[in-house]
Amino acid sequence: MPLQRPLRKFVGDAMYDHHRGRPLPDSTDWAIHSPNVPVFRTDDGTTLERPWLLSFVTCAAPDARVVGQPRSSDLLKGRIRRVLEIARAYWSREPGARRLGLWSVRQ
């Protein structure tokens, strides 16, 4: 299936429309909360007997090569605050462990 076909579902989506219309390459603090995502393997690749249902918050890290310093650091601090706000709002109502992952930042 061509890549364009699945991406068509993002046409008319407020977040993607907003980013497409921006003149700057710094993206924004928009984030996606994905609850109850089935995870089938552990970190070392071992298959789980039953999938774990985990929730994820995804937010784009700024591209420091494009945005530059210190702007990318300021943007990243704002994104971290946003992710923590979302995690606190949703995960305070969900049982289980809390874990925050890495930010993939190009420098």
N, CA, C and O atoms as CSV, one atom per row, in Angstrom:
chain,resi,resn,atom,element,x,y,z
A,1,MET,N,N,0.852,-1.178,0.000
A,1,MET,CA,C,0.000,0.000,0.000
A,1,MET,C,C,0.896,1.240,0.000
A,1,MET,O,O,1.808,1.324,0.822
A,2,PRO,N,N,0.672,2.177,-0.872
A,2,PRO,CA,C,1.480,3.391,-0.883
A,2,PRO,C,C,1.342,4.150,0.431
A,2,PRO,O,O,0.283,4.144,1.059
A,3,LEU,N,N,2.426,4.803,0.835
A,3,LEU,CA,C,2.430,5.539,2.090
A,3,LEU,C,C,1.378,6.635,2.115
A,3,LEU,O,O,0.827,6.932,3.176
A,4,GLN,N,N,1.088,7.242,0.974
A,4,GLN,CA,C,0.142,8.354,0.935
A,4,GLN,C,C,-1.261,7.944,1.372
A,4,GLN,O,O,-1.966,8.741,1.991
A,5,ARG,N,N,-1.670,6.740,1.067
A,5,ARG,CA,C,-3.034,6.330,1.381
A,5,ARG,C,C,-3.317,6.380,2.884
A,5,ARG,O,O,-4.320,6.977,3.272
A,6,PRO,N,N,-2.475,5.776,3.767
A,6,PRO,CA,C,-2.766,5.876,5.198
A,6,PRO,C,C,-2.673,7.307,5.718
A,6,PRO,O,O,-3.386,7.666,6.656
A,7,LEU,N,N,-1.813,8.125,5.130
A,7,LEU,CA,C,-1.648,9.487,5.616
A,7,LEU,C,C,-2.833,10.381,5.282
A,7,LEU,O,O,-2.980,11.447,5.880
A,8,ARG,N,N,-3.670,9.981,4.356
A,8,ARG,CA,C,-4.835,10.798,4.005
A,8,ARG,C,C,-5.775,10.990,5.185
A,8,ARG,O,O,-6.506,11.978,5.241
A,9,LYS,N,N,-5.764,10.060,6.123
A,9,LYS,CA,C,-6.662,10.202,7.270
A,9,LYS,C,C,-6.313,11.419,8.118
A,9,LYS,O,O,-7.135,11.869,8.916
A,10,PHE,N,N,-5.088,11.966,7.953
A,10,PHE,CA,C,-4.695,13.134,8.728
A,10,PHE,C,C,-5.159,14.439,8.094
A,10,PHE,O,O,-5.047,15.498,8.712
A,11,VAL,N,N,-5.671,14.381,6.881
A,11,VAL,CA,C,-6.211,15.571,6.242
A,11,VAL,C,C,-7.496,15.935,6.966
A,11,VAL,O,O,-8.373,15.093,7.154
A,12,GLY,N,N,-7.601,17.184,7.368
A,12,GLY,CA,C,-8.775,17.626,8.113
A,12,GLY,C,C,-8.627,17.452,9.611
A,12,GLY,O,O,-9.527,17.837,10.358
A,13,ASP,N,N,-7.527,16.888,10.076
A,13,ASP,CA,C,-7.258,16.753,11.511
A,13,ASP,C,C,-6.678,18.083,12.002
A,13,ASP,O,O,-5.721,18.592,11.419
A,14,ALA,N,N,-7.242,18.640,13.051
A,14,ALA,CA,C,-6.862,19.973,13.524
A,14,ALA,C,C,-5.375,20.087,13.835
A,14,ALA,O,O,-4.755,21.097,13.502
A,15,MET,N,N,-4.796,19.076,14.464
A,15,MET,CA,C,-3.381,19.150,14.820
A,15,MET,C,C,-2.497,19.183,13.576
A,15,MET,O,O,-1.591,20.010,13.477
A,16,TYR,N,N,-2.759,18.286,12.630
A,16,TYR,CA,C,-1.937,18.239,11.423
A,16,TYR,C,C,-2.166,19.468,10.554
A,16,TYR,O,O,-1.216,19.990,9.969
A,17,ASP,N,N,-3.393,19.937,10.457
A,17,ASP,CA,C,-3.671,21.152,9.699
A,17,ASP,C,C,-2.929,22.344,10.297
A,17,ASP,O,O,-2.368,23.166,9.571
A,18,HIS,N,N,-2.931,22.429,11.623
A,18,HIS,CA,C,-2.242,23.528,12.313
A,18,HIS,C,C,-0.749,23.516,11.990
A,18,HIS,O,O,-0.164,24.556,11.687
A,19,HIS,N,N,-0.139,22.338,12.057
A,19,HIS,CA,C,1.301,22.247,11.796
A,19,HIS,C,C,1.644,22.517,10.332
A,19,HIS,O,O,2.664,23.139,10.036
A,20,ARG,N,N,0.811,22.061,9.436
A,20,ARG,CA,C,1.062,22.294,8.011
A,20,ARG,C,C,1.056,23.786,7.684
A,20,ARG,O,O,1.785,24.236,6.801
A,21,GLY,N,N,0.238,24.542,8.394
A,21,GLY,CA,C,0.110,25.965,8.103
A,21,GLY,C,C,1.136,26.848,8.790
A,21,GLY,O,O,1.131,28.062,8.591
A,22,ARG,N,N,2.012,26.267,9.591
A,22,ARG,CA,C,2.999,27.076,10.320
A,22,ARG,C,C,4.181,27.442,9.426
A,22,ARG,O,O,4.682,26.604,8.676
A,23,PRO,N,N,4.621,28.691,9.509
A,23,PRO,CA,C,5.780,29.103,8.701
A,23,PRO,C,C,7.115,28.673,9.318
A,23,PRO,O,O,8.128,28.629,8.620
A,24,LEU,N,N,7.129,28.357,10.618
A,24,LEU,CA,C,8.368,27.994,11.299
A,24,LEU,C,C,8.502,26.479,11.436
A,24,LEU,O,O,7.494,25.779,11.533
A,25,PRO,N,N,9.731,25.966,11.446
A,25,PRO,CA,C,9.945,24.515,11.559
A,25,PRO,C,C,10.061,24.032,13.000
A,25,PRO,O,O,10.684,23.001,13.252
A,26,ASP,N,N,9.478,24.754,13.943
A,26,ASP,CA,C,9.675,24.412,15.352
A,26,ASP,C,C,8.576,23.534,15.932
A,26,ASP,O,O,8.635,23.206,17.117
A,27,SER,N,N,7.585,23.141,15.156
A,27,SER,CA,C,6.405,22.392,15.589
A,27,SER,C,C,5.772,23.095,16.792
A,27,SER,O,O,6.033,24.277,17.014
A,28,THR,N,N,4.964,22.405,17.555
A,28,THR,CA,C,4.262,23.048,18.678
A,28,THR,C,C,4.207,22.097,19.864
A,28,THR,O,O,4.775,21.005,19.832
A,29,ASP,N,N,3.516,22.529,20.905
A,29,ASP,CA,C,3.369,21.712,22.105
A,29,ASP,C,C,2.194,20.738,22.024
A,29,ASP,O,O,1.846,20.111,23.025
A,30,TRP,N,N,1.582,20.602,20.853
A,30,TRP,CA,C,0.500,19.626,20.709
A,30,TRP,C,C,1.046,18.266,21.113
A,30,TRP,O,O,2.212,17.956,20.868
A,31,ALA,N,N,0.202,17.465,21.727
A,31,ALA,CA,C,0.609,16.125,22.155
A,31,ALA,C,C,-0.545,15.159,21.897
A,31,ALA,O,O,-1.699,15.561,21.752
A,32,ILE,N,N,-0.202,13.888,21.844
A,32,ILE,CA,C,-1.197,12.842,21.622
A,32,ILE,C,C,-1.163,11.891,22.803
A,32,ILE,O,O,-0.109,11.349,23.136
A,33,HIS,N,N,-2.313,11.686,23.440
A,33,HIS,CA,C,-2.449,10.700,24.512
A,33,HIS,C,C,-3.052,9.441,23.902
A,33,HIS,O,O,-4.152,9.473,23.351
A,34,SER,N,N,-2.329,8.343,24.004
A,34,SER,CA,C,-2.787,7.061,23.444
A,34,SER,C,C,-2.978,6.069,24.593
A,34,SER,O,O,-2.011,5.456,25.046
A,35,PRO,N,N,-4.204,5.909,25.060
A,35,PRO,CA,C,-4.443,5.006,26.189
A,35,PRO,C,C,-4.604,3.553,25.749
A,35,PRO,O,O,-5.022,3.268,24.627
A,36,ASN,N,N,-4.265,2.656,26.647
A,36,ASN,CA,C,-4.503,1.215,26.463
A,36,ASN,C,C,-3.910,0.641,25.180
A,36,ASN,O,O,-4.586,-0.066,24.433
A,37,VAL,N,N,-2.662,0.949,24.937
A,37,VAL,CA,C,-1.950,0.410,23.771
A,37,VAL,C,C,-1.376,-0.953,24.160
A,37,VAL,O,O,-0.630,-1.035,25.136
A,38,PRO,N,N,-1.695,-2.020,23.432
A,38,PRO,CA,C,-1.155,-3.334,23.796
A,38,PRO,C,C,0.340,-3.426,23.459
A,38,PRO,O,O,0.767,-3.133,22.342
A,39,VAL,N,N,1.109,-3.842,24.459
A,39,VAL,CA,C,2.546,-4.053,24.284
A,39,VAL,C,C,2.782,-5.550,24.415
A,39,VAL,O,O,2.361,-6.166,25.394
A,40,PHE,N,N,3.457,-6.135,23.428
A,40,PHE,CA,C,3.596,-7.589,23.337
A,40,PHE,C,C,4.957,-8.116,23.749
A,40,PHE,O,O,5.120,-9.325,23.912
A,41,ARG,N,N,5.937,-7.241,23.922
A,41,ARG,CA,C,7.292,-7.685,24.270
A,41,ARG,C,C,7.883,-6.809,25.368
A,41,ARG,O,O,7.519,-5.643,25.520
A,42,THR,N,N,8.803,-7.399,26.130
A,42,THR,CA,C,9.529,-6.631,27.129
A,42,THR,C,C,10.668,-5.876,26.452
A,42,THR,O,O,10.884,-6.020,25.248
A,43,ASP,N,N,11.397,-5.073,27.225
A,43,ASP,CA,C,12.507,-4.297,26.659
A,43,ASP,C,C,13.560,-5.171,25.993
A,43,ASP,O,O,14.190,-4.748,25.023
A,44,ASP,N,N,13.759,-6.389,26.502
A,44,ASP,CA,C,14.786,-7.266,25.921
A,44,ASP,C,C,14.252,-8.121,24.775
A,44,ASP,O,O,14.979,-8.965,24.250
A,45,GLY,N,N,12.991,-7.919,24.375
A,45,GLY,CA,C,12.422,-8.629,23.238
A,45,GLY,C,C,11.658,-9.890,23.588
A,45,GLY,O,O,11.126,-10.556,22.700
A,46,THR,N,N,11.595,-10.229,24.862
A,46,THR,CA,C,10.864,-11.419,25.288
A,46,THR,C,C,9.372,-11.214,25.068
A,46,THR,O,O,8.817,-10.182,25.444
A,47,THR,N,N,8.728,-12.198,24.459
A,47,THR,CA,C,7.284,-12.125,24.230
A,47,THR,C,C,6.545,-12.330,25.548
A,47,THR,O,O,6.857,-13.247,26.308
A,48,LEU,N,N,5.577,-11.483,25.808
A,48,LEU,CA,C,4.773,-11.585,27.024
A,48,LEU,C,C,3.684,-12.646,26.848
A,48,LEU,O,O,3.186,-12.854,25.741
A,49,GLU,N,N,3.325,-13.304,27.927
A,49,GLU,CA,C,2.224,-14.273,27.856
A,49,GLU,C,C,0.916,-13.573,27.503
A,49,GLU,O,O,0.122,-14.073,26.707
A,50,ARG,N,N,0.711,-12.416,28.106
A,50,ARG,CA,C,-0.458,-11.574,27.805
A,50,ARG,C,C,0.050,-10.157,27.583
A,50,ARG,O,O,0.958,-9.715,28.287
A,51,PRO,N,N,-0.507,-9.450,26.639
A,51,PRO,CA,C,-0.020,-8.077,26.412
A,51,PRO,C,C,-0.323,-7.167,27.599
A,51,PRO,O,O,-1.337,-7.320,28.280
A,52,TRP,N,N,0.571,-6.229,27.824
A,52,TRP,CA,C,0.336,-5.176,28.803
A,52,TRP,C,C,-0.393,-4.054,28.094
A,52,TRP,O,O,-0.051,-3.715,26.961
A,53,LEU,N,N,-1.379,-3.477,28.730
A,53,LEU,CA,C,-2.053,-2.304,28.188
A,53,LEU,C,C,-1.423,-1.072,28.828
A,53,LEU,O,O,-1.579,-0.838,30.026
A,54,LEU,N,N,-0.718,-0.295,28.031
A,54,LEU,CA,C,-0.014,0.888,28.521
A,54,LEU,C,C,-0.539,2.132,27.827
A,54,LEU,O,O,-1.061,2.071,26.714
A,55,SER,N,N,-0.391,3.251,28.499
A,55,SER,CA,C,-0.774,4.537,27.914
A,55,SER,C,C,0.494,5.317,27.579
A,55,SER,O,O,1.473,5.287,28.324
A,56,PHE,N,N,0.459,6.013,26.448
A,56,PHE,CA,C,1.607,6.791,25.991
A,56,PHE,C,C,1.186,8.225,25.727
A,56,PHE,O,O,0.056,8.491,25.317
A,57,VAL,N,N,2.112,9.146,25.968
A,57,VAL,CA,C,1.937,10.541,25.562
A,57,VAL,C,C,3.068,10.831,24.581
A,57,VAL,O,O,4.242,10.633,24.894
A,58,THR,N,N,2.702,11.300,23.395
A,58,THR,CA,C,3.681,11.578,22.353
A,58,THR,C,C,3.670,13.072,22.041
A,58,THR,O,O,2.613,13.672,21.848
A,59,CYS,N,N,4.856,13.655,21.997
A,59,CYS,CA,C,4.992,15.075,21.674
A,59,CYS,C,C,6.310,15.246,20.924
A,59,CYS,O,O,7.332,14.684,21.320
A,60,ALA,N,N,6.286,16.011,19.857
A,60,ALA,CA,C,7.499,16.195,19.050
A,60,ALA,C,C,8.543,17.004,19.800
A,60,ALA,O,O,8.236,18.035,20.399
A,61,ALA,N,N,9.780,16.524,19.761
A,61,ALA,CA,C,10.901,17.293,20.295
A,61,ALA,C,C,11.355,18.269,19.218
A,61,ALA,O,O,11.292,17.949,18.031
A,62,PRO,N,N,11.808,19.448,19.611
A,62,PRO,CA,C,12.285,20.395,18.597
A,62,PRO,C,C,13.582,19.899,17.951
A,62,PRO,O,O,14.392,19.237,18.600
A,63,ASP,N,N,13.766,20.217,16.703
A,63,ASP,CA,C,14.975,19.858,15.976
A,63,ASP,C,C,15.978,20.997,16.166
A,63,ASP,O,O,15.881,22.039,15.516
A,64,ALA,N,N,16.943,20.782,17.068
A,64,ALA,CA,C,17.900,21.834,17.422
A,64,ALA,C,C,18.723,22.293,16.223
A,64,ALA,O,O,19.154,23.445,16.173
A,65,ARG,N,N,18.943,21.405,15.263
A,65,ARG,CA,C,19.720,21.788,14.072
A,65,ARG,C,C,18.992,22.840,13.251
A,65,ARG,O,O,19.622,23.675,12.603
A,66,VAL,N,N,17.674,22.800,13.277
A,66,VAL,CA,C,16.877,23.732,12.480
A,66,VAL,C,C,16.506,24.972,13.293
A,66,VAL,O,O,16.610,26.096,12.803
A,67,VAL,N,N,16.076,24.761,14.528
A,67,VAL,CA,C,15.580,25.853,15.363
A,67,VAL,C,C,16.731,26.632,15.991
A,67,VAL,O,O,16.641,27.848,16.155
A,68,GLY,N,N,17.815,25.936,16.343
A,68,GLY,CA,C,18.962,26.583,16.963
A,68,GLY,C,C,18.831,26.677,18.472
A,68,GLY,O,O,17.782,26.396,19.051
A,69,GLN,N,N,19.922,27.078,19.081
A,69,GLN,CA,C,19.970,27.284,20.522
A,69,GLN,C,C,19.931,28.786,20.783
A,69,GLN,O,O,20.422,29.535,19.938
A,70,PRO,N,N,19.397,29.266,21.862
A,70,PRO,CA,C,18.792,28.522,22.968
A,70,PRO,C,C,17.308,28.215,22.735
A,70,PRO,O,O,16.647,27.652,23.608
A,71,ARG,N,N,16.787,28.584,21.559
A,71,ARG,CA,C,15.346,28.396,21.299
A,71,ARG,C,C,14.916,26.943,21.456
A,71,ARG,O,O,13.861,26.686,22.034
A,72,SER,N,N,15.697,25.984,20.960
A,72,SER,CA,C,15.281,24.583,21.053
A,72,SER,C,C,15.227,24.122,22.507
A,72,SER,O,O,14.364,23.319,22.862
A,73,SER,N,N,16.131,24.612,23.353
A,73,SER,CA,C,16.089,24.257,24.781
A,73,SER,C,C,14.828,24.805,25.441
A,73,SER,O,O,14.184,24.123,26.239
A,74,ASP,N,N,14.486,26.046,25.097
A,74,ASP,CA,C,13.269,26.651,25.654
A,74,ASP,C,C,12.028,25.876,25.209
A,74,ASP,O,O,11.123,25.619,26.003
A,75,LEU,N,N,12.000,25.509,23.930
A,75,LEU,CA,C,10.865,24.738,23.415
A,75,LEU,C,C,10.769,23.385,24.105
A,75,LEU,O,O,9.676,22.955,24.474
A,76,LEU,N,N,11.894,22.714,24.282
A,76,LEU,CA,C,11.887,21.392,24.910
A,76,LEU,C,C,11.380,21.470,26.346
A,76,LEU,O,O,10.627,20.598,26.781
A,77,LYS,N,N,11.778,22.495,27.082
A,77,LYS,CA,C,11.280,22.662,28.460
A,77,LYS,C,C,9.761,22.800,28.466
A,77,LYS,O,O,9.087,22.224,29.321
A,78,GLY,N,N,9.223,23.558,27.520
A,78,GLY,CA,C,7.768,23.698,27.422
A,78,GLY,C,C,7.087,22.387,27.074
A,78,GLY,O,O,6.012,22.091,27.596
A,79,ARG,N,N,7.698,21.597,26.200
A,79,ARG,CA,C,7.118,20.306,25.818
A,79,ARG,C,C,7.148,19.340,26.994
A,79,ARG,O,O,6.198,18.586,27.206
A,80,ILE,N,N,8.227,19.359,27.753
A,80,ILE,CA,C,8.314,18.489,28.932
A,80,ILE,C,C,7.211,18.840,29.921
A,80,ILE,O,O,6.549,17.952,30.458
A,81,ARG,N,N,7.011,20.138,30.165
A,81,ARG,CA,C,5.923,20.556,31.060
A,81,ARG,C,C,4.572,20.071,30.533
A,81,ARG,O,O,3.734,19.602,31.303
A,82,ARG,N,N,4.366,20.182,29.236
A,82,ARG,CA,C,3.091,19.765,28.628
A,82,ARG,C,C,2.860,18.271,28.805
A,82,ARG,O,O,1.766,17.854,29.187
A,83,VAL,N,N,3.879,17.460,28.530
A,83,VAL,CA,C,3.756,16.009,28.695
A,83,VAL,C,C,3.462,15.662,30.147
A,83,VAL,O,O,2.623,14.801,30.416
A,84,LEU,N,N,4.133,16.312,31.082
A,84,LEU,CA,C,3.886,16.038,32.504
A,84,LEU,C,C,2.471,16.450,32.908
A,84,LEU,O,O,1.838,15.762,33.709
A,85,GLU,N,N,1.970,17.549,32.373
A,85,GLU,CA,C,0.590,17.963,32.658
A,85,GLU,C,C,-0.404,16.917,32.166
A,85,GLU,O,O,-1.347,16.567,32.876
A,86,ILE,N,N,-0.193,16.427,30.967
A,86,ILE,CA,C,-1.087,15.411,30.408
A,86,ILE,C,C,-0.993,14.122,31.212
A,86,ILE,O,O,-2.013,13.513,31.535
A,87,ALA,N,N,0.219,13.708,31.535
A,87,ALA,CA,C,0.402,12.492,32.326
A,87,ALA,C,C,-0.295,12.617,33.677
A,87,ALA,O,O,-0.964,11.683,34.121
A,88,ARG,N,N,-0.143,13.748,34.321
A,88,ARG,CA,C,-0.790,13.942,35.629
A,88,ARG,C,C,-2.305,13.901,35.486
A,88,ARG,O,O,-2.985,13.311,36.325
A,89,ALA,N,N,-2.839,14.511,34.450
A,89,ALA,CA,C,-4.292,14.570,34.257
A,89,ALA,C,C,-4.886,13.188,33.992
A,89,ALA,O,O,-5.938,12.851,34.534
A,90,TYR,N,N,-4.218,12.389,33.161
A,90,TYR,CA,C,-4.767,11.085,32.792
A,90,TYR,C,C,-4.314,9.977,33.719
A,90,TYR,O,O,-5.121,9.147,34.137
A,91,TRP,N,N,-3.036,9.955,34.044
A,91,TRP,CA,C,-2.490,8.820,34.775
A,91,TRP,C,C,-2.843,8.850,36.251
A,91,TRP,O,O,-2.703,7.833,36.931
A,92,SER,N,N,-3.296,9.980,36.766
A,92,SER,CA,C,-3.711,10.009,38.167
A,92,SER,C,C,-4.979,9.183,38.355
A,92,SER,O,O,-5.299,8.773,39.471
A,93,ARG,N,N,-5.704,8.939,37.253
A,93,ARG,CA,C,-6.935,8.151,37.315
A,93,ARG,C,C,-6.708,6.703,36.910
A,93,ARG,O,O,-7.615,5.879,37.026
A,94,GLU,N,N,-5.497,6.383,36.432
A,94,GLU,CA,C,-5.206,5.033,35.963
A,94,GLU,C,C,-4.319,4.304,36.969
A,94,GLU,O,O,-3.343,4.874,37.456
A,95,PRO,N,N,-4.646,3.056,37.283
A,95,PRO,CA,C,-3.789,2.299,38.200
A,95,PRO,C,C,-2.496,1.885,37.506
A,95,PRO,O,O,-2.409,1.887,36.279
A,96,GLY,N,N,-1.501,1.531,38.302
A,96,GLY,CA,C,-0.273,0.976,37.735
A,96,GLY,C,C,0.910,1.914,37.831
A,96,GLY,O,O,0.813,3.033,38.335
A,97,ALA,N,N,2.016,1.429,37.337
A,97,ALA,CA,C,3.273,2.158,37.418
A,97,ALA,C,C,3.306,3.330,36.439
A,97,ALA,O,O,2.591,3.358,35.437
A,98,ARG,N,N,4.149,4.278,36.765
A,98,ARG,CA,C,4.348,5.437,35.901
A,98,ARG,C,C,5.773,5.383,35.373
A,98,ARG,O,O,6.712,5.082,36.110
A,99,ARG,N,N,5.917,5.674,34.102
A,99,ARG,CA,C,7.253,5.668,33.515
A,99,ARG,C,C,7.280,6.650,32.359
A,99,ARG,O,O,6.404,6.639,31.495
A,100,LEU,N,N,8.285,7.489,32.355
A,100,LEU,CA,C,8.453,8.441,31.252
A,100,LEU,C,C,9.643,7.987,30.422
A,100,LEU,O,O,10.666,7.561,30.959
A,101,GLY,N,N,9.495,8.084,29.105
A,101,GLY,CA,C,10.549,7.638,28.202
A,101,GLY,C,C,11.497,8.760,27.808
A,101,GLY,O,O,11.544,9.815,28.440
A,102,LEU,N,N,12.227,8.508,26.778
A,102,LEU,CA,C,13.243,9.438,26.308
A,102,LEU,C,C,12.687,10.428,25.320
A,102,LEU,O,O,11.665,10.195,24.675
A,103,TRP,N,N,13.381,11.533,25.218
A,103,TRP,CA,C,13.138,12.508,24.173
A,103,TRP,C,C,14.210,12.290,23.126
A,103,TRP,O,O,15.399,12.253,23.444
A,104,SER,N,N,13.803,12.148,21.909
A,104,SER,CA,C,14.759,12.000,20.818
A,104,SER,C,C,15.043,13.395,20.275
A,104,SER,O,O,14.200,13.990,19.603
A,105,VAL,N,N,16.216,13.906,20.563
A,105,VAL,CA,C,16.554,15.278,20.170
A,105,VAL,C,C,17.793,15.240,19.286
A,105,VAL,O,O,18.821,14.679,19.667
A,106,ARG,N,N,17.690,15.836,18.111
A,106,ARG,CA,C,18.846,15.945,17.221
A,106,ARG,C,C,19.571,17.247,17.502
A,106,ARG,O,O,18.947,18.297,17.653
A,107,GLN,N,N,20.881,17.171,17.570
A,107,GLN,CA,C,21.665,18.393,17.819
A,107,GLN,C,C,22.695,18.581,16.757
A,107,GLN,O,O,23.450,19.552,16.795
